[in-house]
């Protein structure tokens, strides 16, 4: 989205921005929308970082130039490897364990055949210079990854592209981000993890990029470094030029190009307000999680790695409601064996030894990641993914279950959660396989915790409709609202073309959630909500009214969710649900919830929503 403010035209700031802006601009000012990656506000001059791959000139070399070209290419690779080793060995650059894993992953990636052999072979075969050969190979790889739908796989291709970018920049002698010596905001098509780790944080106050997602490695590192950032801003490079001033709002996911003096002053004021609000909100971390009418509400964290586990501890998570296991498999480009998984789960469980930890079994699509020879699935979201894969690939499934079961000795509060369940038969088959695993481990004389609770993600409408029956077969439920919305409304949540149809507040979705909560209560089984809506301040009171008492959210949002819960009464939230269930459209419900939030939590409303 782009909002343009014309030269010398007096107007009120658009209602989608911040209220009470009235100004006269002397240059065009643009407001651009993207994905909020790392909270905070940055104001300053931009440093443009163009996609160097688009500046390459395509031509062919002579045969007698082949060896020189290969030598130049190999030297660039060695320079990138030296850069990676420098990051790892720099004592002043204290990496989190997760960031260290990402750096090691990139070191492993650059030594793959793609970079070592494929490029040299194309130089020799087609007489392309090294940079051109690399671009052609990258394009072939991109086409392969396009066949694999999903945000994770798009991020996986971006890892290859990021390394190619570093190699080409080394060959061209391009400016290094580590040499920045004055305050700037980086504006680029994308940034790579190694570039981010080289960034001098004292000088880089913000980042805005055209591409990237919340699951990219760069996003993970940027958030851990607490650099205000917005990714996925369409065509931002068409709206900026060298030395433009820019504002990056990492709270709302907006960027303002060429802000006038009034806007800058307002955002400086907002910075101070946000900083104070963050301190106030964070002050609730150690308080008991209870409503004003003394109802206990558990707030857990969704995590994928040890870095996020540590953030969850700092933010006072009552436990881990969703420990995703697939990211580390994708990062390692292989299916980890039982012992590798055991060591991983051991590390995670020890970090939260005194708290409940729910490990979700692998939730990813496709044959490409477990070494199967099954043909490519044309639609992994509706096809061969998650538990459907592992009920066919039983030995692979048993490796993960065995690793989790063995690691259970390090945390008495461990639970196992199965995703993508659609039928009772699947649950019973999973339980049979689990029993086989426990019998095997028992015969081997290895210690483990008996009777680990097994629950399911309720994310397919059939599971919600069968929740009364399924509750008798499992120990707990977790509402996976991201997929529940997608499957209920037949809309791909990653497809921007149909984004308007992705409506978490659609009455059909809410009725399915309420029905599932009701059946969990009837059968006295715990139920949590772990989708993105659980962290959205607009939805928290509605979810309480629906009957949810366990929230599992991104760890950085725990203080925000808790601050709303601490100032709410269950009697009031019940009235919210009574009113909402009589409404017929998502738009009506959203407006009602906005009015409730604005009335009861005006500071939070103004921080996250436009008036």
C-alpha positions in Angstrom: 0.0 0.0 0.0 1.3 3.5 -0.9 -0.1 6.8 0.3 1.3 9.8 -1.6 1.2 13.4 -0.3 1.5 16.0 -3.1 3.9 18.9 -3.2 2.7 22.0 -1.3 -0.6 20.4 -0.7 -2.1 21.0 2.8 -4.0 18.0 4.0 -4.8 15.9 7.0 -2.7 12.8 7.5 -4.5 9.8 6.2 -6.7 8.0 8.7 -4.5 4.9 8.2 -1.5 6.7 9.7 -1.7 8.5 13.0 -4.4 10.9 13.9 -4.0 14.6 14.2 -1.4 15.2 11.5 -1.9 18.5 9.7 1.0 19.7 7.6 2.2 21.3 4.3 4.7 19.2 2.5 7.4 20.6 0.2 8.4 17.3 -1.4 6.4 14.2 -2.1 6.0 12.2 1.1 5.0 8.5 0.8 3.6 6.1 3.4 4.5 2.5 2.5 3.1 -0.7 4.2 5.1 -3.9 4.9 5.5 -6.7 7.5 6.6 -5.5 11.0 9.6 -7.6 11.8 11.3 -5.9 14.8 9.5 -3.4 17.1 10.8 0.1 17.4 11.0 3.4 15.6 14.0 4.6 13.5 14.4 8.1 11.9 17.3 9.0 9.7 18.9 9.1 6.3 18.9 6.1 4.1 21.7 4.0 2.8 20.6 2.4 -0.5 21.5 -1.2 -1.0 20.6 -2.2 -4.5 20.2 -5.8 -5.7 23.6 -6.3 -7.2 22.5 -9.3 -9.2 20.3 -6.9 -11.4 23.4 -4.8 -12.3 25.2 -7.7 -14.0 26.1 -7.4 -17.7 25.5 -10.6 -19.7 28.3 -11.6 -22.1 30.6 -14.6 -22.9 34.3 -15.0 -22.3 37.0 -16.6 -24.4 38.2 -20.1 -23.6 41.6 -18.8 -22.5 39.8 -16.8 -19.8 38.1 -19.7 -18.1 40.8 -20.4 -15.5 41.1 -16.7 -14.5 37.4 -16.5 -14.2 37.2 -19.7 -12.0 40.1 -18.4 -9.9 38.4 -15.0 -9.4 35.2 -16.9 -8.4 37.0 -19.2 -5.9 38.8 -16.2 -4.4 35.4 -14.5 -3.8 34.1 -17.7 -2.1 37.2 -17.8 0.1 36.6 -14.2 1.1 33.0 -14.9 2.1 34.2 -17.9 4.2 36.8 -15.7 5.9 34.0 -13.3 6.6 31.9 -16.0 8.2 34.9 -17.3 10.3 35.6 -13.7 11.4 32.0 -13.4 12.7 32.4 -16.8 14.6 35.7 -15.9 16.1 35.1 -12.2 17.0 35.1 -12.1 20.8 33.4 -8.8 20.8 30.4 -10.1 18.8 28.6 -12.3 21.2 26.2 -14.5 19.2 23.2 -16.2 20.6 23.3 -20.0 20.2 20.6 -19.7 17.5 22.5 -17.0 15.5 25.6 -19.1 15.8 23.7 -22.0 14.2 22.6 -19.8 11.4 26.1 -18.6 10.7 27.3 -22.3 10.7 24.5 -23.2 8.4 25.6 -20.5 5.9 29.1 -21.9 6.1 27.8 -25.3 5.3 25.7 -24.0 2.5 28.5 -22.2 0.7 30.4 -25.5 0.6 27.6 -27.3 -1.3 27.9 -28.5 -4.9 25.7 -25.7 -6.0 28.4 -23.1 -5.2 31.5 -25.4 -5.6 30.8 -27.4 -8.7 27.8 -26.1 -10.6 29.1 -22.7 -11.2 32.5 -23.9 -12.4 30.8 -26.4 -14.7 28.6 -23.7 -16.3 31.6 -21.4 -16.8 33.5 -24.1 -18.6 30.4 -25.4 -20.5 28.8 -22.1 -21.7 31.7 -19.7 -21.5 29.9 -17.4 -19.1 31.8 -15.1 -16.6 31.5 -16.2 -13.0 28.8 -13.7 -12.0 26.6 -14.6 -15.1 27.0 -18.3 -14.5 26.0 -17.8 -10.9 22.9 -15.9 -11.9 21.8 -18.6 -14.4 22.3 -21.3 -11.8 20.3 -19.3 -9.2 17.5 -18.9 -11.6 17.3 -22.6 -12.2 17.3 -23.1 -8.5 14.5 -20.5 -8.0 12.3 -22.5 -10.4 12.8 -25.6 -8.4 11.9 -23.9 -5.1 8.8 -22.4 -6.7 7.4 -25.9 -6.9 7.6 -26.1 -3.1 4.8 -23.9 -1.8 5.1 -22.2 1.6 6.9 -19.4 3.3 9.6 -21.6 4.8 10.7 -22.8 1.3 10.7 -19.3 -0.1 13.0 -18.3 2.8 15.2 -21.3 1.9 15.8 -20.0 -1.6 16.6 -16.6 -0.2 19.4 -18.2 1.8 21.0 -19.3 -1.5 20.4 -15.9 -3.1 21.9 -14.2 -0.1 25.1 -16.1 -0.4 25.2 -15.5 -4.2 24.8 -11.8 -3.4 27.8 -11.9 -1.0 30.0 -13.7 -3.6 29.2 -11.2 -6.3 29.8 -8.2 -4.0 33.2 -9.7 -3.2 34.0 -10.0 -6.9 32.9 -6.5 -7.5 34.7 -5.0 -4.5 31.4 -3.5 -3.3 31.1 -1.5 0.0 30.8 -3.6 3.1 28.0 -2.8 5.6 30.6 -3.4 8.4 32.4 -0.2 7.3 29.4 2.0 8.0 30.5 4.8 10.3 27.6 7.2 10.5 23.9 6.8 11.5 21.8 5.3 8.6 18.7 3.3 7.9 19.4 0.5 5.4 16.9 0.3 2.5 17.5 -2.7 0.3 15.7 -5.4 -1.7 16.8 -7.8 1.0 19.6 -8.3 3.6 21.4 -11.5 4.3 22.0 -13.0 7.8 25.8 -12.5 7.5 25.3 -8.9 6.5 23.1 -8.3 9.4 25.6 -9.8 11.8 28.3 -7.5 10.4 26.2 -4.4 10.9 27.5 -2.0 13.5 24.4 -1.5 15.6 25.5 1.9 16.9 25.2 3.2 13.3 22.4 1.2 11.7 19.3 2.5 13.3 16.7 0.6 11.1 16.2 -1.6 8.1 13.5 -1.6 5.4 13.5 -4.2 2.6 11.3 -5.2 -0.4 11.4 -8.9 0.3 11.8 -11.1 3.3 9.4 -12.7 5.8 8.9 -13.3 9.5 10.5 -16.7 9.1 13.7 -15.7 7.2 17.0 -16.1 9.0 17.7 -12.3 8.6 14.4 -11.6 10.4 15.3 -13.8 13.3 18.6 -12.1 13.7 17.3 -8.6 13.2 14.7 -9.2 15.9 17.3 -10.6 18.3 19.4 -7.5 17.7 16.4 -5.2 18.4 16.9 -3.1 15.2 13.6 -1.6 14.1 12.7 -3.3 10.9 10.0 -3.6 8.3 10.3 -6.3 5.5 8.1 -7.0 2.4 7.6 -3.4 1.3 6.5 -3.6 -2.3 8.6 -1.4 -4.7 10.2 0.6 -1.9 13.3 1.1 -4.1 11.1 3.0 -6.6 10.1 5.6 -3.9 13.5 6.4 -2.4 16.8 7.9 -3.6 20.2 8.4 -2.1 20.3 10.4 1.2 16.4 10.6 1.5 15.2 10.8 5.0 13.0 8.0 6.2 11.0 6.8 9.2 10.7 3.1 10.0 7.9 2.1 12.3 8.4 -1.5 13.3 5.3 -1.6 15.4 2.8 -1.0 12.7 4.9 -2.1 9.7 5.0 1.2 8.0 7.7 3.4 6.4 7.4 7.1 5.7 9.7 8.5 2.9 10.6 12.2 3.0 8.7 13.0 6.2 8.2 16.7 6.9 9.4 18.4 10.1 6.1 18.1 11.8 5.9 14.3 11.1 9.5 13.8 12.3 8.7 15.7 15.6 5.6 13.6 16.1 7.5 10.4 15.6 10.2 11.6 18.0 7.4 12.1 20.5 6.0 8.7 19.6 9.4 7.1 20.2 9.4 8.4 23.8 5.8 7.3 24.3 6.6 3.8 23.0 9.7 3.5 25.1 7.7 4.4 28.2 4.9 2.0 27.3 7.3 -0.8 26.7 8.7 -0.3 30.2 5.2 -0.2 31.7 4.0 -3.3 29.8 7.2 -5.2 30.6 6.6 -4.4 34.3 3.8 -7.0 34.3 6.1 -9.9 33.5 6.5 -11.0 37.1 2.9 -10.5 38.1 0.5 -13.4 38.4 -1.5 -13.9 35.3 -5.0 -13.3 36.6 -8.1 -11.3 35.5 -9.6 -8.6 37.7 -12.1 -11.2 38.9 -9.3 -13.5 39.9 -9.5 -16.1 37.1 -6.1 -17.7 36.3 -5.0 -17.4 32.7 -1.9 -19.2 31.5 0.3 -17.4 29.0 2.7 -19.7 27.1 5.2 -19.1 24.3 5.4 -20.3 20.7 9.1 -21.0 19.9 11.2 -22.6 17.2 14.7 -22.4 18.6 16.8 -21.9 21.8 17.1 -18.1 21.2 13.3 -17.8 21.3 13.2 -20.0 24.4 15.5 -17.6 26.2 13.4 -14.7 25.1 10.3 -16.6 26.5 12.1 -16.9 29.9 12.9 -13.2 30.0 9.3 -12.3 29.2 7.8 -14.5 31.9 6.3 -17.3 29.8 4.4 -19.8 32.0 5.5 -22.6 29.7 6.0 -23.5 26.0 2.6 -24.0 24.4 4.1 -24.8 20.9 7.6 -25.9 20.3 7.9 -26.1 16.5 10.5 -28.7 15.4 10.6 -28.3 11.6 12.8 -25.2 11.3 16.0 -27.0 12.4 15.3 -29.8 9.9 15.0 -27.3 7.1 18.1 -25.4 8.2 20.1 -28.6 8.2 18.7 -29.7 4.9 18.2 -33.3 6.1 16.1 -35.4 8.4 17.9 -35.4 11.7 18.5 -38.9 13.2 17.2 -40.0 16.6 20.3 -39.0 18.5 20.6 -35.6 16.9 17.0 -34.9 17.7 17.4 -36.2 21.3 20.3 -33.8 21.9 18.2 -30.9 20.5 15.1 -31.7 22.6 17.3 -32.2 25.6 18.6 -28.7 25.2 15.2 -27.2 24.8 13.7 -29.1 27.8 16.5 -28.2 30.1 15.9 -24.5 29.4 12.3 -24.8 30.6 12.9 -27.7 33.1 10.4 -26.4 35.6 7.7 -25.5 33.1 5.3 -27.2 30.8 6.7 -27.8 27.3 4.6 -29.0 24.4 6.6 -30.3 21.5 4.8 -30.5 18.2 5.8 -33.2 15.8 7.0 -32.2 12.4 4.6 -30.0 10.5 5.9 -29.5 7.0 4.9 -30.7 3.6 6.4 -32.9 1.1 8.6 -35.7 0.1 11.6 -33.5 -0.6 12.5 -33.2 3.1 12.4 -36.8 4.3 14.1 -38.6 1.3 11.0 -40.2 -0.1 10.6 -41.1 -3.7 7.0 -40.0 -3.8 6.2 -37.7 -6.7 6.0 -33.9 -6.0 2.8 -32.9 -4.3 1.2 -30.1 -6.5 -0.7 -28.8 -3.4 1.0 -29.5 -0.1 -1.4 -27.4 1.9 -4.2 -29.8 1.0 -2.2 -32.9 0.3 0.7 -34.8 1.6 2.0 -33.0 4.7 2.5 -33.2 8.4 1.0 -36.3 10.1 -0.1 -37.7 6.7 3.5 -37.9 5.7 4.6 -39.7 8.9 1.7 -42.2 9.0 3.2 -43.4 5.7 6.8 -42.9 6.7 6.4 -44.6 10.0 10.1 -45.2 10.7 10.9 -41.5 10.3 8.0 -40.7 12.7 9.3 -43.2 15.2 12.7 -41.6 15.2 11.1 -38.3 16.3 8.8 -39.9 18.8 11.6 -42.0 20.3 13.9 -38.9 20.6 11.1 -36.9 22.4 10.2 -39.8 24.7 13.9 -40.3 25.6 14.3 -36.6 26.3 11.3 -36.6 28.6 13.6 -37.5 31.5 14.8 -33.9 31.5 11.4 -32.4 32.0 8.4 -34.0 33.9 6.0 -31.5 32.3 6.6 -32.6 28.7 3.7 -33.1 26.3 3.5 -34.2 22.7 1.2 -32.5 20.1 0.2 -33.9 16.8 -0.6 -31.5 13.9 -3.0 -31.8 11.0 -5.3 -34.3 12.5 -8.5 -34.8 10.6 -10.0 -38.1 11.8 -10.2 -40.4 14.7 -8.4 -43.1 12.8 -5.3 -40.9 12.6 -5.3 -40.4 16.4 -5.5 -44.1 17.1 -2.8 -44.9 14.7 -0.5 -42.3 16.3 -1.2 -43.8 19.7 -0.3 -47.2 18.4 3.0 -46.0 17.1 3.7 -44.2 20.3 3.1 -47.4 22.3 5.5 -49.3 20.0 8.2 -46.7 20.7 7.8 -46.8 24.5 8.0 -50.7 24.4 11.2 -50.5 22.3 12.8 -48.0 24.6 11.8 -50.0 27.6 13.4 -53.2 26.1 16.5 -51.2 25.4 16.7 -50.3 29.1 16.8 -46.5 28.4 15.0 -44.2 30.9 11.9 -42.2 29.9 8.8 -40.7 31.4 5.8 -43.0 31.3 2.4 -41.8 30.0 3.5 -38.6 28.3 0.2 -36.7 27.5 -0.6 -36.6 23.8 -2.7 -33.9 22.3 -3.7 -32.6 18.9 -3.8 -29.3 17.0 -7.4 -28.5 16.1 -6.7 -26.8 12.7 -9.0 -28.6 10.3 -12.7 -28.1 10.4 -13.4 -31.9 10.6 -11.3 -32.0 13.8 -13.4 -29.2 15.3 -16.6 -30.9 14.3 -15.4 -34.1 15.8 -13.9 -32.5 18.9 -16.4 -34.1 21.3 -15.4 -37.6 20.1 -11.7 -36.7 19.8 -11.5 -35.3 23.3 -12.1 -38.8 24.6 -9.0 -40.1 22.8 -6.5 -37.3 23.6 -5.2 -35.5 26.6 -5.5 -31.9 25.4 -6.4 -29.6 22.4 -4.6 -26.6 20.9 -6.5 -24.4 18.5 -4.2 -23.7 15.5 -6.2 -20.7 14.2 -3.8 -19.9 11.3 -4.7 -23.1 9.4 -8.3 -23.3 10.9 -9.1 -20.0 9.2 -7.4 -21.1 6.0 -9.2 -24.4 5.7 -12.6 -23.1 6.9 -12.6 -20.3 4.4 -10.7 -22.0 1.5 -8.1 -19.2 1.4 -4.4 -19.6 1.2 -3.0 -17.3 3.9 0.2 -16.8 2.0 -1.5 -15.6 -1.2 -1.8 -11.8 -1.3 -4.3 -12.0 -4.2 -7.0 -13.4 -1.8 -5.7 -11.8 1.4 -9.0 -10.0 1.9 -10.8 -13.4 2.3 -8.5 -14.5 5.1 -10.8 -13.4 8.0 -10.0 -14.8 11.5 -13.2 -13.0 12.7 -15.5 -14.7 10.2 -18.4 -16.0 12.2 -17.9 -19.6 10.9 -14.4 -19.7 12.3 -15.5 -18.3 15.7 -18.3 -20.8 15.9 -15.9 -23.7 15.3 -13.6 -22.3 17.9 -16.4 -22.0 20.5 -17.7 -25.5 19.7 -14.3 -27.0 20.2 -13.8 -25.1 23.5 -17.2 -26.2 24.7 -16.4 -29.9 24.0 -13.0 -29.6 25.6 -14.7 -28.4 28.8 -17.4 -31.1 28.7 -14.6 -33.7 28.6 -12.4 -31.9 31.1 -9.5 -31.5 28.7 -7.2 -28.5 28.6 -7.5 -26.3 25.4 -5.2 -23.5 24.4 -5.0 -21.1 21.4 -1.7 -20.8 19.6 -2.4 -19.1 16.3 -1.5 -15.5 15.4 -4.8 -14.2 16.7 -3.8 -15.1 20.3 -1.2 -12.3 20.3 -3.4 -9.7 18.6 -4.6 -7.2 21.2 -7.9 -6.8 19.3 -8.8 -10.5 19.9 -7.6 -11.2 23.4 -10.8 -10.3 25.2 -13.0 -12.1 22.6 -10.9 -15.3 23.1 -11.4 -15.0 26.9 -15.2 -14.6 26.2 -15.2 -17.7 24.0 -13.8 -19.6 27.0 -10.1 -19.9 26.4 -7.9 -19.8 29.5 -4.5 -20.8 27.9 -2.8 -18.5 25.4 0.4 -19.4 23.5 2.0 -16.5 21.7 5.2 -15.1 20.2 7.4 -14.6 23.3 7.9 -10.8 22.7 4.1 -10.4 22.9 3.6 -12.0 26.3 3.7 -8.7 28.3 1.2 -7.1 25.9 -1.3 -10.0 26.2 -0.8 -10.2 29.9 -1.4 -6.4 30.3 -4.8 -6.8 28.7 -5.7 -9.9 30.8 -4.7 -8.2 34.1 -7.2 -5.4 33.4 -10.1 -7.5 32.2 -13.0 -9.2 33.9 -14.3 -12.5 32.6 -17.8 -11.3 33.2 -17.1 -8.4 30.7 -15.5 -10.8 28.1 -18.5 -13.1 28.3 -20.7 -10.1 27.3 -18.3 -9.5 24.4 -18.9 -13.0 23.1 -22.6 -12.8 23.6 -22.7 -9.6 21.4 -20.3 -11.0 18.8 -22.2 -14.3 18.3 -25.2 -12.3 17.1 -23.2 -10.6 14.4 -23.1 -11.9 10.8 -19.9 -10.5 9.3 -16.2 -10.2 10.1 -16.4 -6.5 9.4 -19.1 -5.9 12.1 -17.2 -8.0 14.6 -13.9 -6.2 13.9 -15.5 -2.8 14.4 -17.1 -3.9 17.6 -13.8 -5.2 19.0 -12.0 -2.0 18.0 -14.5 0.1 19.9 -14.1 -2.1 22.9 -10.2 -1.9 22.8 -10.3 1.8 22.2 -12.6 2.3 25.2 -10.8 0.1 27.7 -7.2 0.2 26.4 -6.8 3.5 24.6 -3.0 3.5 24.8 -2.7 0.0 23.3 -5.3 0.9 20.6 -3.3 3.9 19.5 0.0 2.0 19.4 -1.3 -0.8 17.1 -4.2 0.6 15.1 -5.1 3.5 13.0 -8.1 5.7 13.7 
